[in-house]
């Protein structure tokens, strides 16, 4: 529960990754705000993925390495 609201990742493995699915054509930049908002509760996974069923964006943030975004 964050800010009086509950939320959850569509798929996650604590400390490993969080994946947020959206409908086709949705704004993936806006979608990324969701897993970012609860990443602390998921033990700061180094991989955040957002997907609109047409595009997959993988955001990496491994300790000691620069953050990167990979689009498929």
N, C-alpha and C positions, 0 to 999 in steps of 0.2 A: 504494500500500500504506500503510495507516494502522494503527498499533497492532498490527502483525503480521497484519492482515487485508487482503485485497484487496477492492475494491468499485468500482463505476462507476455513473454516471448512465445511465438508460435512453436518454435523448437529451440531447445538449448541444452548444453551440457555445462554444468557449473565449472567456471574457470577455463573453459575451452572455447565455446562459441555461442552466439545467439543468432537466430534466423527469424526475420520478420517478413511474412508474405503479404502482398497487397494485390488488389485486382489489377488487371491489365490497364496500362496507361496512367497509373497513379504516380504521383511525384515521389521519387525514391529519396530525394534529399529530405523531404518532410518525413518520410517513413523511417529514416535513420534516427530521427530524434527519439522515437519510441525505445529502441534497445539501448540508446545512450542514456535515457532517463532511468533505466533500471539496471544498468550494467554493474553498479556497485553491489546490488542485491544478488547478482549472479557471479560474484567474486571476480569482477573485471575480466571478462573473457577477452583474449587477444584478437579474436576474429568476430566481427559483426557483419552479418549478411542481410541485405535487403533485396527483395525480388518482387517483380510485378508480373510474373509468369512469362514475360517476354525478355526481360533483362535481369541478370543477376549481378549485383555489385557486392564485392567482397572487400571489406575494410579491415586491414591488418594493423595491429598496434602492439607488436612484440617488444618486450623490454630490451633496450639497448639498440633498437633499430628504428629508422624513421617510419612513420605511418605511411601506408600505401593503399591505393584503391585499385582493384582489378575488376574490369567489366566484361561480362560474358554475354 
